[in-house]
């Protein structure tokens, strides 16, 4: 990726609502040139979308946990992400190396809801779980250094 595109992606990663005018000023290009580049970056899949970062406490999801999952049967098909896709409380699913197969990032309203979610994960996934509850998050969703 060339340096100008890298600059545009970096700026949008920090502020996805930045106007094309402001983006053009900071990238040193015309508004139409920036617009064309952003459109191309979107079409090429470099920019996958734009999201609103939500204060999860304010929307009733104050509890975050990381759930490590390990299959009971190592020879079983590796289709856990598909089996758990219907569970909206799972924010992210990461395939990992080590003792566990996946680490899930989950957001729930309460410890009781976490316990219920863990039961669902175990039942749907045929896995054992190990859970780490997050006490605080000093930072999250940091844009990458490009």
N, C-alpha and C positions, 0 to 999 in steps of 0.2 A: 504494500500500500504506500502510495506516495505521501510525502510530508504534509501537503495541503489537506488531503483527505483525512490524514491522521489528526490534524488540528481540528477539523470540523467534527469528527467523531468524538474527540476529547471534549470539545465545548458542549456538544449535545449530551454527552454522558453526564456532564455536571449540571446541565439545565436543558432538559428536553423541550421546554416551552420557549426557548430563546427565539426571538423573531429572526427572519431571514436578514433583515436590515442590520441587527446587532451582530449576527453571525458573520455577515459579509465584512463589517468593519473589523472585527477581531481576526478574521482569516485573511484580510487584505485582498478581497475579491469584490466583484460587483454582485449585487443582489441576484441577478439572473444566473450568474455563474455558480453562486452558492446553491441556489435552488436546483439547478441541474445536477450538481454534485450530490446533494442530499438525496434527490430522487434516484440517482444511479446507485448510491450506497444502500438505499432501501431495496431497490430491485435486485441488487446483487446479494442481499441477505446480510450485509455487514451491519446495518441498522435493522433490527428485527421488530422494533415497535417502541412505543412510548408508554410509560406507566405513571400513575400517581402513587407517591409514597404516602401511606396512610399511617396515622398514629393508632397503632393496634389497641392500645389501652382504651382509647376513646370509642372504638367500635366493638368493644366487648371481648377482645382476645388478648388479655394481658399475660397469659402464660405461654412461654416458648420452651420447647424441649427438643433435644436431639435424641433420636431413637436409633440405636444400632441394631440391625437385624441379621440373624444367622439362620439359614435353613436347617430344619431337622434332618433332611435327607440331601446330602451334597450332590447326589446324582440326579435329583429332580430337575425338571426344566427351569431355566433361569428366566422366569416370566413375572417376577415379583412386581416390577413397576406397573405392568398391565393389570395385575390382580388388585393393586391398591389404588389405581387411578381414580376410582370413584370416591375416595375419601378426601373430601375438600379440606380437611384440617391439615393435610400434608402439603406444606408449602414447597418443599424441594425433596428430591430423591437423588442421592449420589451413589454411584457404584464405587466401591472402595477396595483397596488391597488390604489384606490383613485377616484377622479372625472373622470379622463380619463381612457380609456381602454388600450391604447397603447401609447408608446412614440417612435417616429421614429428618427433615426439619419440620416440626409441627407447631401449630398455633391453636390454642384452645382457651375457652373461657375460665376453666377451673381445674383443680386437681381431680375432681370426680370425672369431668369430661376427658381428661388425659387418661385416666384409668379405663374408661369406656373405649376410647380410641385404641389403646394398647390391646384390649381384648379383641377388637375388630381386626387390627393388624395381624395378631397371632392367628385368628381364625381364618381370615382370607388368605394370608400368606403362607401358613404352615411353617412358621418361623418362631424362634425364640427372640426375645428382645432384651436390650439393656438400655436404660433411659437415663439421660442427664438433663436435669431441669436448669434452665438459665435463670440466674439471679438478677443480672443486669447486663445491659448491652452498651458499652461505652461508644461504639460506632458500628455501623452496618451499612450495606449498600454503597460502599465507597466506589467512586468511578476508578477504572483502571488507569495506571500511569502509562500514557502512550507517548 
